[in-house]
Every structure is written in structure tokens, then in C-alpha cells.
């Protein structure tokens, strides 16, 4: 494991930073062990609103380690957090292939 992978594993293991979720690709059962995600803040502003307005896209943004999933994420995969089911609507892999930033919207 690289130093970046080790650092990412430490962040996802920290209960103050990460939370356990249920991740599944319908109609499959949730994967086990349950992966841990870190909620993030989007870095892209929604375009077309002018320079004076700073708006963000709807949804929540999370980071998940690639090694916690048996396959790469796809649109419409399901993530359950605190009893709320979300659909994956956007996937951005990091440049090293260690994690994915997912955009989730509530079902």
C-alpha cells in the first residue's frame, strides 16, 4: 500500500471523520463488510448563474475507498445512510484510483 493509501485508510477508519453505510447494486444484497464513507463538500459551482451567485448542486457528496467495493460504482447504485436511501448519480474517481467521490440524491 502506498503512503496515500495508508493515509486514506486512516481517515476512513476514524469514527470522527467517516461513517458506516450500506452499499448495494440492486437487486444484489448489501456488500459486507459495510464500507465507510466520508461526507465531502462539492468543489464545482453550478454554472450559468453568474459570477455573483455561488450555488451548489443538490445532493450530498461522499468519498468511498475503491478497496471497500467489489466493483467500481455505477449510477443508480444504492447507499443507505442513517436509514435514508440514496442513489448514486455521479462518480468521480481520484487520479490514483484509491477512492471515488460520489454524488448521492435521496430516492
Buried (B, 14 or more C-beta within 10 A) or exposed (E): EEEEBEEBBEBBEEEEBBBEBBBBBEEEEBBEEBBBBBEEEBEEEEEEEEEEEEEEEEBBBBBBBBBBBEEEBEEEBBBBBEEEEBBBBBBBEBEEEBBBBBBBEEE
